[in-house]
Amino acid sequence: MIIPWQQLDKATLHNIIEYFVLREGTDYGDQEKTLAEKVNDVQQQLEAGKAVLVWSELHESIDIKIHP
């Protein structure tokens, strides 16, 4: 189920994005970015509709899916 990011508290959304960028396996290319830059990048992708928040009822977890 897609969760409208606009309906989340700003602190909650920030924490979800931060968790997402800190997970193992995220790759940001040749140049390393700060945590704040990574969080900002994902926030911008959500705002542009290039990413969505997804709730899994099966796993009772939330994730961010980025459209290629």
SEDREN-336282 format. One record per residue: residue in three letters; x, y, z of N, C-alpha, C in turn. Coordinates in steps of 0.1 Angstrom, whole numbers, plus 5000, padded with zeros to 4 digits. Layout:
% residues N
ALAXYZXYZXYZ;...
//
This chain:
% residues 68
MET500849885000500050005000500950125000;ILE500650224991501450344991500950445001;ILE501850505009501550595019501850735014;PRO500950835014501250965010502151035020;TRP503351065015504451115024503951255030;GLN503151325023502651455028501851445041;GLN501351325044500451315055501251275068;LEU502551255066503351215078503951335084;ASP504151325097504851435105506251445099;LYS506751565099508051595092509151515099;ALA509151505112510151425119510151275116;THR508851225115508751085112509251055098;LEU508851145088509351125074510851135074;HIS511451225081512851245081513551115086;ASN512951055097513550935103513450815093;ILE512350805086512150705076513150715065;ILE513350835060514350865049515750835054;GLU516050875066517350855072517650705073;TYR516750635078516850485079517150425065;PHE516350475056516550425042517950445037;VAL518450565038519750595032520950525040;LEU520650495053521750425061521750275059;ARG520750225053520750075051521850025042;GLU522249915045523349855036522849835022;GLY523749865013523449844999523049964991;THR522950084998522650204990523850254984;ASP523750294971524950334964524650474958;TYR525550564960525350704955526350744945;GLY527050644939528050684928529450704933;ASP530250764925531650784928531950874939;GLN531150984941531451084951530551054963;GLU531151044975530451024987529751154991;LYS528551134996527651245001527451235016;THR527251345022526951345036525551285038;LEU525251255051523951195054522851295051;ALA523051425054522151535051521851545036;GLU522851535028522651535013521851415008;LYS522151305014521451185010519951195013;VAL519751235026518351255030517651355021;ASN518251465018517651575010517351514996;ASP518251434990518051374977516851294977;VAL516651204987515451124987514251204989;GLN514251304998513151395000512751454987;GLN513651504979513351564966512751464957;GLN513251344957512651234949511151214953;LEU510851204965509551194970508651304965;GLU509151424967508351544963508151554948;ALA509051494940508951494925508151384920;GLY507751284929507051174925507851064919;LYS509151074921510150974916510350864926;ALA509850874938509950774948508550774956;VAL508250664962507050654970507350574983;LEU506550604993506650525006505650405004;VAL506150285008505250165006505250095020;TRP503950065024503749985036503549845032;SER504249745038504049605036503249555048;GLU501949515045501149455056501749315060;LEU502249245050502849115053504049125063;HIS504949215060506149225069505949335079;GLU504849405079504549515088505849615089;SER506149655076507349745075507049855064;ILE507849955065507750065055509050075047;ASP508950105035510150115026509950235016;ILE510950265010510950375000511350304987;LYS510550314977510750264964511050374954;ILE512250374948512650474939512450424924;HIS511750504916511550474903512750504895;PRO513250404886514450424878514150534867;
//
